[in-house]
């Protein structure tokens, strides 16, 4: 880990000699605003590896993004290098289509212990469910952040993360295809236990998610990046830009459908992503990511 090279990648210029919550939060926010949550490798003929060296080369040197098993894996390396107490955890993501959680662990997240308090740090969820600050691991307490109000529930050692949603104002309703956005007041995000995990436990799932025909990541190409006041995402050919709390507890959602010839330029200008291979966008799943 060349920590200075990583900090240059995320444009972090603050101090890092003291592992405290303020520093952790600052580094974390720089990461999610510089490193996209994306699965573009699947859609341009690349393999997503769980090797730290490969992930470092991809995210730091090639200025790409990654999914949870890349983003949070490299974040764990960064934080351990800086002296933080970090544990890998595994979660099962909630799938609204089926009103159920995944059958197997399919998401990597981090637990960081600071001053006898535990925090969940997750830089690899993306879209509008991406947390902006470490969440203290306490049950039943609302934790308001710019993206919305997050909270944990706990039952028999199983922890549940959910997000209270704001209303959305979509000026261009004609291109909006989400059918239940208005009805949802609260969205379950994932469940997890505090059982420590090893990266090797994610290897099979990492392969499955990028090869199974019914995997969300195979049926949708996606790239999302947090911005100072919201989030932008390219899913298939649909570019969505969200401005949080635009007015009266309402998010502004602007949507545009891109042409194939706009893809490369949009990835560069909006996400700072340049791909080595030909990208083939896809959006076959009806599942709304917003």
Secondary structure, DSSP 8 states (H G I E B T S, - for coil): --HHHHHHHTT--S--SS--HHHHHHHHHHHHHHS-EE-GGGGGT------HHHHHIIIIIS---B-HHHHHHHHHHHHHHTT-EEEEEEEEEEETTTTEE-SS--EEEEEEEETTEEEEE-----GGG--SS-EE--BT--EEETTEEEEEEEETTEEEEEEE--EEE-S-GGG---SSTTT-SEEEEEEE----B-GGGGHHHHHHHHH-TT-HHHHB-EEEEEETTEEEEEETTEEEEEEEEEETTEEEEEEEE--GGGHHHHHHHHH----SS-----B-------
